Amino acid sequence: MNEITLHRLTRQEVNAVSALARKVWQATYPALISQAQIDTMLDDRYAPDRILAQLDDPQHAWWVAQQDQAWVGFAHASLDGGACKLDKLYIHPDSQRQGIGAALLGAVQTWARQRHARRLWLQVNRGNTRAIAAYRKYGFHLVESRVFDIGHGFVMDDHVMEQML
């Protein structure tokens, strides 16, 4: 396995992260949610203006992972009082199970601890069994299951998981 490098996302890399998100989502979500919901969520959550605004906000942080100069994963977290939300953690399907997710999670945990967050939480689609198993392996436990209305006639049917920092 070749070395994985992590760094904070730069303004010049925003479009590359959006493109990687589309690849990962198309490999992961068609069996779980409709293509219309995938497209809507990608257009909203990975809009360059939105990511750029988050890069300028000290309550948000983005990381990218590269292997052999290829984009293989990314993570995004945001602070909320004494907690930190792991909002995004995605690994290219061809690069999963190589420690990239663990490395990105470690970067998020370090960042959150440095900002005095006491817990890290996330939402994961109830049907995404691979991700749920990975999060359990990383020490997250189930807090609740909820349906979140995200507008445009769509919902997210998610588990909320957390770990103490």
N, CA and C atoms as a LAMMPS dump frame, in Angstrom:
ITEM: TIMESTEP
0
ITEM: NUMBER OF ATOMS
495
ITEM: BOX BOUNDS ff ff ff
-5.0000000000000000e+02 5.0000000000000000e+02
-5.0000000000000000e+02 5.0000000000000000e+02
-5.0000000000000000e+02 5.0000000000000000e+02
ITEM: ATOMS id mol type element x y z
1 1 1 N 0.855 -1.177 0
2 1 2 C 0 0 0
3 1 3 C 0.899 1.238 0
4 2 1 N 0.561 2.194 -0.829
5 2 2 C 1.327 3.426 -0.917
6 2 3 C 0.881 4.41 0.15
7 3 1 N 1.759 5.333 0.45
8 3 2 C 1.517 6.268 1.545
9 3 3 C 0.286 7.14 1.288
10 4 1 N -0.474 7.322 2.35
11 4 2 C -1.65 8.198 2.326
12 4 3 C -1.211 9.541 2.895
13 5 1 N -1.547 10.609 2.224
14 5 2 C -1.257 11.936 2.759
15 5 3 C -2.566 12.667 2.986
16 6 1 N -2.619 13.392 4.1
17 6 2 C -3.786 14.202 4.448
18 6 3 C -3.365 15.656 4.495
19 7 1 N -4.27 16.523 4.102
20 7 2 C -4.05 17.952 4.307
21 7 3 C -5.403 18.652 4.349
22 8 1 N -5.379 19.856 4.85
23 8 2 C -6.608 20.656 4.884
24 8 3 C -6.947 21.081 3.463
25 9 1 N -8.2 21.054 3.167
26 9 2 C -8.699 21.441 1.85
27 9 3 C -8.368 22.9 1.568
28 10 1 N -7.915 23.181 0.358
29 10 2 C -7.653 24.553 -0.064
30 10 3 C -8.755 25.02 -1.008
31 11 1 N -8.825 26.296 -1.193
32 11 2 C -9.836 26.88 -2.078
33 11 3 C -9.717 26.328 -3.504
34 12 1 N -8.492 26.08 -3.935
35 12 2 C -8.264 25.599 -5.296
36 12 3 C -8.711 24.145 -5.49
37 13 1 N -8.963 23.431 -4.395
38 13 2 C -9.306 22.014 -4.466
39 13 3 C -10.799 21.725 -4.322
40 14 1 N -11.592 22.755 -4.175
41 14 2 C -13.026 22.57 -3.917
42 14 3 C -13.698 21.775 -5.032
43 15 1 N -13.412 22.088 -6.276
44 15 2 C -14.063 21.367 -7.378
45 15 3 C -13.655 19.896 -7.403
46 16 1 N -12.42 19.6 -7.038
47 16 2 C -11.971 18.2 -6.996
48 16 3 C -12.733 17.419 -5.928
49 17 1 N -12.985 18.044 -4.781
50 17 2 C -13.753 17.375 -3.731
51 17 3 C -15.188 17.146 -4.19
52 18 1 N -15.78 18.116 -4.854
53 18 2 C -17.142 17.946 -5.366
54 18 3 C -17.215 16.79 -6.36
55 19 1 N -16.213 16.671 -7.217
56 19 2 C -16.182 15.577 -8.195
57 19 3 C -16.028 14.226 -7.494
58 20 1 N -15.159 14.157 -6.488
59 20 2 C -14.985 12.915 -5.738
60 20 3 C -16.276 12.553 -5.001
61 21 1 N -16.952 13.543 -4.438
62 21 2 C -18.216 13.283 -3.748
63 21 3 C -19.215 12.626 -4.699
64 22 1 N -19.297 13.132 -5.911
65 22 2 C -20.236 12.568 -6.884
66 22 3 C -19.896 11.095 -7.164
67 23 1 N -18.617 10.779 -7.331
68 23 2 C -18.216 9.384 -7.575
69 23 3 C -18.602 8.479 -6.411
70 24 1 N -18.296 8.931 -5.2
71 24 2 C -18.579 8.109 -4.02
72 24 3 C -20.083 7.936 -3.843
73 25 1 N -20.819 9.023 -3.961
74 25 2 C -22.265 8.939 -3.769
75 25 3 C -22.915 8.027 -4.817
76 26 1 N -22.468 8.111 -6.076
77 26 2 C -23.063 7.263 -7.12
78 26 3 C -22.741 5.794 -6.883
79 27 1 N -21.671 5.504 -6.197
80 27 2 C -21.328 4.118 -5.884
81 27 3 C -22.036 3.621 -4.623
82 28 1 N -22.481 4.541 -3.777
83 28 2 C -23.007 4.169 -2.459
84 28 3 C -24.521 4.267 -2.349
85 29 1 N -25.092 5.351 -2.817
86 29 2 C -26.472 5.672 -2.446
87 29 3 C -27.598 5.232 -3.375
88 30 1 N -27.384 4.858 -4.641
89 30 2 C -28.538 4.486 -5.471
90 30 3 C -29.409 3.377 -4.897
91 31 1 N -28.838 2.477 -4.113
92 31 2 C -29.64 1.416 -3.498
93 31 3 C -30.386 1.902 -2.251
94 32 1 N -30.057 3.12 -1.777
95 32 2 C -30.615 3.609 -0.522
96 32 3 C -31.585 4.77 -0.694
97 33 1 N -31.309 5.649 -1.651
98 33 2 C -32.168 6.814 -1.897
99 33 3 C -32.295 7.025 -3.409
100 34 1 N -33.26 7.833 -3.802
101 34 2 C -33.497 8.051 -5.231
102 34 3 C -32.39 8.893 -5.868
103 35 1 N -32.271 8.758 -7.198
104 35 2 C -31.293 9.573 -7.919
105 35 3 C -31.627 11.056 -7.779
106 36 1 N -32.899 11.392 -7.736
107 36 2 C -33.285 12.795 -7.567
108 36 3 C -32.793 13.326 -6.223
109 37 1 N -32.899 12.519 -5.163
110 37 2 C -32.408 12.96 -3.857
111 37 3 C -30.878 13.051 -3.864
112 38 1 N -30.209 12.096 -4.48
113 38 2 C -28.741 12.163 -4.587
114 38 3 C -28.327 13.463 -5.256
115 39 1 N -28.934 13.761 -6.395
116 39 2 C -28.568 14.971 -7.139
117 39 3 C -28.842 16.232 -6.33
118 40 1 N -29.975 16.268 -5.655
119 40 2 C -30.327 17.438 -4.844
120 40 3 C -29.341 17.628 -3.696
121 41 1 N -29.014 16.544 -3.017
122 41 2 C -28.101 16.647 -1.88
123 41 3 C -26.689 17.007 -2.335
124 42 1 N -26.234 16.442 -3.439
125 42 2 C -24.912 16.81 -3.957
126 42 3 C -24.874 18.278 -4.362
127 43 1 N -25.911 18.719 -5.064
128 43 2 C -25.959 20.116 -5.5
129 43 3 C -25.959 21.073 -4.318
130 44 1 N -26.615 20.683 -3.223
131 44 2 C -26.686 21.541 -2.042
132 44 3 C -25.412 21.458 -1.208
133 45 1 N -25.025 20.273 -0.82
134 45 2 C -23.936 20.096 0.145
135 45 3 C -22.54 20.271 -0.437
136 46 1 N -22.43 20.168 -1.745
137 46 2 C -21.11 20.289 -2.375
138 46 3 C -21.044 21.449 -3.358
139 47 1 N -21.957 22.386 -3.21
140 47 2 C -21.89 23.6 -4.03
141 47 3 C -20.606 24.347 -3.673
142 48 1 N -19.82 24.738 -4.674
143 48 2 C -18.556 25.432 -4.38
144 48 3 C -18.71 26.626 -3.441
145 49 1 N -19.749 27.421 -3.61
146 49 2 C -19.93 28.581 -2.734
147 49 3 C -20.122 28.159 -1.281
148 50 1 N -20.833 27.076 -1.074
149 50 2 C -21.062 26.592 0.292
150 50 3 C -19.753 26.104 0.918
151 51 1 N -18.993 25.32 0.17
152 51 2 C -17.72 24.816 0.703
153 51 3 C -16.76 25.968 0.958
154 52 1 N -16.691 26.916 0.035
155 52 2 C -15.797 28.069 0.218
156 52 3 C -16.173 28.852 1.474
157 53 1 N -17.463 29.033 1.718
158 53 2 C -17.902 29.733 2.933
159 53 3 C -17.475 28.948 4.175
160 54 1 N -17.554 27.627 4.12
161 54 2 C -17.141 26.813 5.257
162 54 3 C -15.63 26.898 5.472
163 55 1 N -14.87 27.001 4.4
164 55 2 C -13.418 27.145 4.542
165 55 3 C -13.052 28.443 5.254
166 56 1 N -13.892 29.449 5.113
167 56 2 C -13.653 30.741 5.762
168 56 3 C -14.184 30.805 7.188
169 57 1 N -14.909 29.78 7.617
170 57 2 C -15.555 29.761 8.93
171 57 3 C -14.728 28.896 9.887
172 58 1 N -14.21 29.456 10.976
173 58 2 C -13.381 28.659 11.894
174 58 3 C -14.152 27.562 12.629
175 59 1 N -15.474 27.548 12.512
176 59 2 C -16.275 26.487 13.13
177 59 3 C -16.339 25.242 12.242
178 60 1 N -15.774 25.332 11.039
179 60 2 C -15.778 24.227 10.075
180 60 3 C -14.352 23.876 9.69
181 61 1 N -14.143 22.609 9.322
182 61 2 C -12.844 22.18 8.81
183 61 3 C -13.047 21.051 7.801
184 62 1 N -12.251 21.093 6.753
185 62 2 C -12.259 20.08 5.7
186 62 3 C -10.861 19.491 5.568
187 63 1 N -10.785 18.195 5.301
188 63 2 C -9.529 17.513 5.02
189 63 3 C -9.699 16.688 3.759
190 64 1 N -8.598 16.481 3.046
191 64 2 C -8.601 15.589 1.889
192 64 3 C -7.478 14.576 2.06
193 65 1 N -7.7 13.397 1.497
194 65 2 C -6.699 12.325 1.522
195 65 3 C -6.298 12.024 0.086
196 66 1 N -4.993 11.848 -0.098
197 66 2 C -4.473 11.489 -1.408
198 66 3 C -3.582 10.26 -1.266
199 67 1 N -3.557 9.477 -2.331
200 67 2 C -2.686 8.318 -2.41
201 67 3 C -2.18 8.277 -3.847
202 68 1 N -0.87 8.256 -4.023
203 68 2 C -0.278 8.322 -5.364
204 68 3 C -0.814 9.53 -6.139
205 69 1 N -0.955 10.626 -5.48
206 69 2 C -1.431 11.898 -6.036
207 69 3 C -2.879 11.846 -6.526
208 70 1 N -3.589 10.764 -6.211
209 70 2 C -5.004 10.658 -6.572
210 70 3 C -5.856 11.006 -5.355
211 71 1 N -6.98 11.656 -5.596
212 71 2 C -7.925 11.983 -4.537
213 71 3 C -8.635 10.7 -4.133
214 72 1 N -8.54 10.331 -2.85
215 72 2 C -9.147 9.076 -2.406
216 72 3 C -10.158 9.251 -1.275
217 73 1 N -10.23 10.432 -0.661
218 73 2 C -11.198 10.623 0.407
219 73 3 C -11.193 12.032 0.934
220 74 1 N -12.213 12.317 1.74
221 74 2 C -12.316 13.633 2.368
222 74 3 C -13.197 13.548 3.593
223 75 1 N -13.055 14.559 4.444
224 75 2 C -13.88 14.665 5.646
225 75 3 C -14.201 16.13 5.892
226 76 1 N -15.334 16.366 6.521
227 76 2 C -15.761 17.704 6.925
228 76 3 C -16.373 17.589 8.315
229 77 1 N -16.016 18.523 9.185
230 77 2 C -16.567 18.552 10.542
231 77 3 C -16.931 19.979 10.902
232 78 1 N -17.859 20.109 11.826
233 78 2 C -18.253 21.439 12.299
234 78 3 C -18.495 21.388 13.805
235 79 1 N -18.182 22.493 14.444
236 79 2 C -18.367 22.613 15.891
237 79 3 C -19.763 23.107 16.202
238 80 1 N -20.305 22.588 17.295
239 80 2 C -21.631 22.984 17.753
240 80 3 C -21.608 22.935 19.276
241 81 1 N -21.266 24.06 19.9
242 81 2 C -21.154 24.089 21.361
243 81 3 C -20.021 23.184 21.806
244 82 1 N -20.307 22.275 22.721
245 82 2 C -19.295 21.358 23.225
246 82 3 C -19.176 20.087 22.415
247 83 1 N -19.804 20.052 21.247
248 83 2 C -19.782 18.862 20.404
249 83 3 C -19.201 19.199 19.037
250 84 1 N -18.829 18.165 18.326
251 84 2 C -18.35 18.293 16.96
252 84 3 C -19.132 17.306 16.106
253 85 1 N -19.661 17.784 14.999
254 85 2 C -20.376 16.903 14.071
255 85 3 C -19.426 16.486 12.956
256 86 1 N -19.267 15.181 12.8
257 86 2 C -18.588 14.636 11.639
258 86 3 C -19.635 14.638 10.53
259 87 1 N -19.598 15.653 9.715
260 87 2 C -20.65 15.863 8.73
261 87 3 C -20.432 15.044 7.464
262 88 1 N -19.169 14.824 7.109
263 88 2 C -18.858 14.066 5.907
264 88 3 C -17.58 13.266 6.139
265 89 1 N -17.622 12.013 5.761
266 89 2 C -16.432 11.171 5.739
267 89 3 C -16.653 10.176 4.613
268 90 1 N -15.986 10.403 3.493
269 90 2 C -16.2 9.583 2.304
270 90 3 C -14.869 9.145 1.716
271 91 1 N -14.826 7.876 1.321
272 91 2 C -13.644 7.276 0.725
273 91 3 C -14.047 6.693 -0.629
274 92 1 N -13.216 6.924 -1.644
275 92 2 C -13.482 6.356 -2.962
276 92 3 C -13.651 4.844 -2.822
277 93 1 N -14.639 4.25 -3.491
278 93 2 C -14.886 2.812 -3.339
279 93 3 C -13.653 1.942 -3.603
280 94 1 N -12.797 2.332 -4.537
281 94 2 C -11.599 1.546 -4.84
282 94 3 C -10.532 1.662 -3.76
283 95 1 N -10.709 2.584 -2.835
284 95 2 C -9.684 2.847 -1.817
285 95 3 C -10.157 2.535 -0.401
286 96 1 N -11.344 1.97 -0.269
287 96 2 C -11.858 1.664 1.06
288 96 3 C -11.103 0.494 1.675
289 97 1 N -11.133 0.433 2.998
290 97 2 C -10.516 -0.635 3.785
291 97 3 C -8.984 -0.61 3.682
292 98 1 N -8.442 0.604 3.568
293 98 2 C -6.992 0.771 3.502
294 98 3 C -6.483 1.718 4.586
295 99 1 N -7.349 2.07 5.543
296 99 2 C -6.936 2.957 6.629
297 99 3 C -7.144 4.431 6.355
298 100 1 N -7.697 4.769 5.211
299 100 2 C -7.9 6.177 4.855
300 100 3 C -8.977 6.798 5.736
301 101 1 N -10.065 6.088 5.937
302 101 2 C -11.125 6.592 6.808
303 101 3 C -10.632 6.798 8.226
304 102 1 N -9.848 5.857 8.728
305 102 2 C -9.293 5.985 10.082
306 102 3 C -8.376 7.195 10.186
307 103 1 N -7.572 7.428 9.145
308 103 2 C -6.672 8.585 9.157
309 103 3 C -7.462 9.892 9.148
310 104 1 N -8.483 9.975 8.313
311 104 2 C -9.314 11.186 8.278
312 104 3 C -10.051 11.374 9.601
313 105 1 N -10.597 10.292 10.15
314 105 2 C -11.282 10.382 11.436
315 105 3 C -10.322 10.868 12.512
316 106 1 N -9.094 10.382 12.507
317 106 2 C -8.101 10.834 13.471
318 106 3 C -7.836 12.326 13.366
319 107 1 N -7.792 12.846 12.145
320 107 2 C -7.598 14.29 11.953
321 107 3 C -8.778 15.071 12.526
322 108 1 N -9.985 14.571 12.303
323 108 2 C -11.18 15.226 12.837
324 108 3 C -11.16 15.194 14.364
325 109 1 N -10.844 14.044 14.938
326 109 2 C -10.816 13.917 16.401
327 109 3 C -9.79 14.884 17.012
328 110 1 N -8.625 14.962 16.426
329 110 2 C -7.593 15.878 16.931
330 110 3 C -8.076 17.321 16.866
331 111 1 N -8.637 17.71 15.732
332 111 2 C -9.152 19.073 15.557
333 111 3 C -10.234 19.371 16.597
334 112 1 N -11.163 18.425 16.785
335 112 2 C -12.261 18.621 17.735
336 112 3 C -11.732 18.741 19.164
337 113 1 N -10.803 17.888 19.541
338 113 2 C -10.233 17.955 20.892
339 113 3 C -9.506 19.281 21.119
340 114 1 N -8.783 19.751 20.115
341 114 2 C -8.067 21.025 20.245
342 114 3 C -9.037 22.191 20.459
343 115 1 N -10.277 22.002 20.061
344 115 2 C -11.304 23.031 20.224
345 115 3 C -12.225 22.704 21.385
346 116 1 N -11.804 21.772 22.226
347 116 2 C -12.475 21.416 23.476
348 116 3 C -13.849 20.778 23.294
349 117 1 N -14.072 20.151 22.15
350 117 2 C -15.306 19.38 21.977
351 117 3 C -15.212 18.133 22.857
352 118 1 N -16.315 17.772 23.464
353 118 2 C -16.335 16.615 24.353
354 118 3 C -16.91 15.359 23.688
355 119 1 N -17.609 15.57 22.577
356 119 2 C -18.146 14.406 21.876
357 119 3 C -18.147 14.667 20.377
358 120 1 N -18.088 13.583 19.638
359 120 2 C -18.128 13.613 18.179
360 120 3 C -19.36 12.828 17.767
361 121 1 N -20.191 13.404 16.927
362 121 2 C -21.401 12.711 16.514
363 121 3 C -21.562 12.787 15.004
364 122 1 N -22.428 11.932 14.472
365 122 2 C -22.658 11.865 13.029
366 122 3 C -24.039 11.3 12.757
367 123 1 N -24.454 11.447 11.521
368 123 2 C -25.663 10.801 11.024
369 123 3 C -25.237 9.875 9.9
370 124 1 N -25.845 8.692 9.859
371 124 2 C -25.547 7.724 8.807
372 124 3 C -26.852 7.067 8.381
373 125 1 N -27.029 6.912 7.08
374 125 2 C -28.228 6.274 6.549
375 125 3 C -28.382 4.888 7.162
376 126 1 N -29.597 4.589 7.64
377 126 2 C -29.851 3.308 8.313
378 126 3 C -29.522 2.104 7.439
379 127 1 N -29.614 2.271 6.138
380 127 2 C -29.328 1.163 5.227
381 127 3 C -27.867 1.025 4.849
382 128 1 N -27.033 1.957 5.259
383 128 2 C -25.615 1.943 4.894
384 128 3 C -24.85 1.073 5.9
385 129 1 N -25.046 -0.241 5.775
386 129 2 C -24.52 -1.172 6.768
387 129 3 C -22.989 -1.173 6.835
388 130 1 N -22.329 -0.973 5.709
389 130 2 C -20.852 -0.935 5.728
390 130 3 C -20.352 0.245 6.546
391 131 1 N -20.965 1.409 6.34
392 131 2 C -20.537 2.594 7.094
393 131 3 C -20.852 2.421 8.58
394 132 1 N -22.021 1.886 8.888
395 132 2 C -22.39 1.678 10.294
396 132 3 C -21.384 0.747 10.966
397 133 1 N -21.014 -0.323 10.291
398 133 2 C -20.033 -1.256 10.858
399 133 3 C -18.68 -0.57 11.065
400 134 1 N -18.282 0.264 10.105
401 134 2 C -17.006 0.985 10.241
402 134 3 C -17.067 1.939 11.428
403 135 1 N -18.147 2.668 11.563
404 135 2 C -18.252 3.608 12.681
405 135 3 C -18.244 2.873 14.023
406 136 1 N -18.904 1.726 14.092
407 136 2 C -18.856 0.935 15.328
408 136 3 C -17.413 0.508 15.622
409 137 1 N -16.69 0.097 14.596
410 137 2 C -15.29 -0.304 14.763
411 137 3 C -14.456 0.867 15.29
412 138 1 N -14.794 2.068 14.874
413 138 2 C -14.074 3.275 15.311
414 138 3 C -14.532 3.774 16.679
415 139 1 N -15.478 3.063 17.317
416 139 2 C -15.876 3.413 18.677
417 139 3 C -17.14 4.238 18.807
418 140 1 N -17.886 4.393 17.737
419 140 2 C -19.164 5.105 17.812
420 140 3 C -20.241 4.148 18.289
421 141 1 N -21.236 4.684 18.982
422 141 2 C -22.38 3.881 19.378
423 141 3 C -23.67 4.607 18.973
424 142 1 N -24.713 3.831 18.801
425 142 2 C -26.008 4.35 18.359
426 142 3 C -26.663 5.142 19.484
427 143 1 N -27.101 6.353 19.167
428 143 2 C -27.8 7.203 20.125
429 143 3 C -29.302 7.177 19.849
430 144 1 N -29.666 7.326 18.587
431 144 2 C -31.075 7.307 18.209
432 144 3 C -31.198 7.097 16.713
433 145 1 N -32.407 6.803 16.272
434 145 2 C -32.726 6.703 14.856
435 145 3 C -33.845 7.682 14.583
436 146 1 N -33.671 8.481 13.531
437 146 2 C -34.655 9.524 13.238
438 146 3 C -34.791 9.717 11.742
439 147 1 N -35.908 10.286 11.371
440 147 2 C -36.129 10.719 9.998
441 147 3 C -36.029 12.237 10.002
442 148 1 N -35.127 12.761 9.177
443 148 2 C -34.878 14.201 9.09
444 148 3 C -35.445 14.727 7.778
445 149 1 N -36.333 15.714 7.847
446 149 2 C -36.861 16.365 6.654
447 149 3 C -35.8 17.33 6.152
448 150 1 N -35.327 17.129 4.926
449 150 2 C -34.281 18.002 4.384
450 150 3 C -34.801 18.912 3.275
451 151 1 N -36.107 18.971 3.136
452 151 2 C -36.701 19.85 2.144
453 151 3 C -36.79 19.211 0.763
454 152 1 N -37.441 19.913 -0.14
455 152 2 C -37.613 19.465 -1.532
456 152 3 C -38.353 18.13 -1.612
457 153 1 N -39.094 17.77 -0.551
458 153 2 C -39.822 16.509 -0.526
459 153 3 C -38.972 15.308 -0.145
460 154 1 N -37.766 15.54 0.35
461 154 2 C -36.854 14.456 0.693
462 154 3 C -36.629 14.372 2.196
463 155 1 N -36.293 13.16 2.643
464 155 2 C -35.943 12.937 4.048
465 155 3 C -34.665 12.108 4.098
466 156 1 N -34.005 12.183 5.237
467 156 2 C -32.884 11.29 5.521
468 156 3 C -33.328 10.383 6.659
469 157 1 N -33.296 9.09 6.424
470 157 2 C -33.679 8.081 7.411
471 157 3 C -32.384 7.574 8.036
472 158 1 N -31.977 8.192 9.14
473 158 2 C -30.627 8.022 9.662
474 158 3 C -30.566 7.483 11.08
475 159 1 N -29.414 6.898 11.373
476 159 2 C -28.995 6.647 12.742
477 159 3 C -28.133 7.839 13.156
478 160 1 N -28.258 8.249 14.393
479 160 2 C -27.346 9.208 14.986
480 160 3 C -26.411 8.407 15.875
481 161 1 N -25.115 8.573 15.63
482 161 2 C -24.103 7.834 16.397
483 161 3 C -23.144 8.838 17.007
484 162 1 N -22.508 8.44 18.115
485 162 2 C -21.557 9.342 18.754
486 162 3 C -20.452 8.573 19.47
487 163 1 N -19.421 9.314 19.763
488 163 2 C -18.347 8.813 20.614
489 163 3 C -17.887 9.974 21.485
490 164 1 N -17.445 9.654 22.681
491 164 2 C -16.914 10.68 23.557
492 164 3 C -15.457 10.908 23.199
493 165 1 N -15.044 12.155 23.313
494 165 2 C -13.651 12.501 22.993
495 165 3 C -12.839 12.644 24.263
